[in-house]
Amino acid sequence: MGIKDSIKGWFEGDKKKDAFREKVKEAVSDGKLDAKDLKEIEEVRQELGVTAARDDRTIIRREIYNEAVQAAKRDGDISATDQHELDKIQKFLALRNDQVEKTRWDIARLRTLTDIRNGNLPMVPPNNASLRGVQLEADETAHYSLSVELGDLPVTRGSDGVSMEPGKPYEQYSVAGHAMPTDGMRSQGEASLVITNKRLVIRTASGKTAAIKFGQSKIYLYVDGVRLEKTVGNTVMRYKSQSEEIAEIVAELLTALMK
């Protein structure tokens, strides 16, 4: 076989692979993969004479998986069924968890948010590091914890955020339009923020704790953190993990707990 024939064969092979990839993308475009999809994919694979999707390059398989995830997230929720379907697609594409780690974290956060909106509140395991040294009351439950940067903010300069008040309904994704002001903020180091059914608990890196009961201080939320109004100035907590889902989890959870 001459060089021209070899090059022609490569191009034809690439075209067949591209056609097969498009078929796989089409099959998972709704975030699902059923027996009918699998049968059709295999028929196309045999017709084109290409290797299975699991043998494709990781970057291609990850791209297909991420497109399926975007389809599942289209309505803003991830149900248990959605999660099951995405796990099937990941297995079909032979993607390890570490190869799609960021996407799986996004799915987990959206799943938590979906559960909260459906009235199923998360709980922090008693052995979680964020609860070390925290004394919970007999009828108190820790529902969520996250890492934050603790700081002191003298003034907000009109960037007040979304006020969280007992009995006040929350409009979904309304915190997305509010960024925490940082001018003049004095950092006080990293900390853990624990949300219980009664209060906000702050645990510093040194192990010191402080708690604010709901109604004791005004709470304002931003897309990137929480602000607690003091007599003079404000205590602020910026989320270490920046995502709209984190901000929504905090907002929806506080709304549910402060009814």
Secondary structure as UniProt FT lines:
FT   HELIX           3..27
FT   TURN            28..30
FT   HELIX           35..48
FT   HELIX           53..55
FT   HELIX           58..72
FT   TURN            73..75
FT   HELIX           80..92
FT   TURN            93..94
FT   HELIX           97..100
FT   HELIX           101..117
FT   TURN            118..119
FT   TURN            126..127
FT   HELIX           129..131
FT   TURN            132..133
FT   TURN            138..139
FT   STRAND          142..153
FT   TURN            157..158
FT   STRAND          162..164
FT   TURN            166..167
FT   TURN            172..173
FT   HELIX           174..177
FT   TURN            183..184
FT   STRAND          186..196
FT   STRAND          199..204
FT   TURN            205..206
FT   STRAND          209..214
FT   TURN            215..216
FT   STRAND          219..222
FT   TURN            223..224
FT   STRAND          225..229
FT   STRAND          234..239
FT   HELIX           244..257
//
